[in-house]
Amino acid sequence: MLVWRLDRLSRNLGDLILLADRFGELGIGLHSISENLDLSSASGRMFYHVLGTFAQYFREQLAENVRMGNERAVRDGK
C-alpha cells in the first residue's frame, strides 16, 4: 500500500493500528512517500504510532476549533 502521508490513510490511531496488523497478516507492505516507515522494526512501529497519534490529535484539534468558531458565530448572531 503506497500512501502520500500516513495521515492520508487514516487520522484515527486505532484504525491505523488495525490496518497495519491486517496488512501484515496479508503480506501487504505499507510505504509512505513522505515518511520513512519500517514496520518490521520496533523503532519503526513506534514511529508509526507516534505519527498516528499526531494525526488523530490534529483531527480532534481541528474539530474543536470548528466547534468553537461555530459557537462564537452563534453567540455573535451570525
C-alpha positions as CSV (number, residue, x, y, z in Angstrom):
1,M,0.0,0.0,0.0
2,L,1.5,3.3,-1.1
3,V,0.3,6.5,0.7
4,W,1.5,10.1,0.4
5,R,1.5,10.6,4.1
6,L,0.3,8.3,6.9
7,D,-2.5,10.7,7.9
8,R,-3.9,10.4,4.4
9,L,-4.6,6.7,5.1
10,S,-6.4,7.5,8.4
11,R,-6.5,10.1,11.1
12,N,-7.5,7.6,13.8
13,L,-4.8,5.8,15.7
14,G,-7.0,2.7,16.3
15,D,-7.7,2.4,12.6
16,L,-4.0,2.8,11.7
17,I,-3.0,0.0,14.1
18,L,-5.7,-2.3,12.8
19,L,-4.7,-1.5,9.2
20,A,-1.0,-2.2,9.9
21,D,-1.9,-5.5,11.6
22,R,-4.2,-6.6,8.7
23,F,-1.7,-5.6,6.1
24,G,0.9,-7.6,7.9
25,E,-1.4,-10.7,8.0
26,L,-2.0,-10.4,4.3
27,G,1.7,-9.8,3.5
28,I,1.0,-6.3,2.2
29,G,3.8,-3.7,2.7
30,L,2.9,-0.2,3.8
31,H,5.0,2.6,2.3
32,S,4.7,6.3,2.8
33,I,6.2,8.7,0.3
34,S,6.7,11.5,2.9
35,E,7.7,9.4,6.0
36,N,10.3,6.7,6.3
37,L,8.2,3.8,7.7
38,D,9.7,0.5,8.6
39,L,7.1,-1.6,10.4
40,S,9.5,-4.6,10.6
41,S,11.4,-3.0,13.5
42,A,10.4,-1.9,17.0
43,S,11.5,1.7,16.4
44,G,9.6,1.8,13.1
45,R,6.4,0.6,14.7
46,M,6.9,3.2,17.5
47,F,7.4,5.9,14.9
48,Y,4.2,4.7,13.1
49,H,2.2,5.0,16.4
50,V,3.7,8.5,17.1
51,L,2.7,9.7,13.6
52,G,-0.8,8.2,14.1
53,T,-1.1,9.9,17.4
54,F,-0.3,13.3,15.9
55,A,-2.7,12.7,13.0
56,Q,-5.5,12.0,15.5
57,Y,-4.6,14.9,17.6
58,F,-4.7,17.3,14.7
59,R,-8.0,15.9,13.5
60,E,-9.5,16.4,17.0
61,Q,-8.0,19.8,17.4
62,L,-9.5,20.9,14.1
63,A,-12.9,19.7,15.2
64,E,-12.6,21.6,18.5
65,N,-11.6,24.8,16.6
66,V,-14.6,24.5,14.2
67,R,-17.0,23.9,17.1
68,M,-15.7,26.9,19.0
69,G,-15.9,29.0,15.8
70,N,-19.5,28.0,15.2
71,E,-20.4,28.6,18.9
72,R,-18.8,32.1,18.6
73,A,-20.7,32.8,15.4
74,V,-24.0,31.9,17.0
75,R,-23.2,34.0,20.1
76,D,-22.4,36.9,17.7
77,G,-25.7,36.5,15.9
78,K,-24.2,35.2,12.6
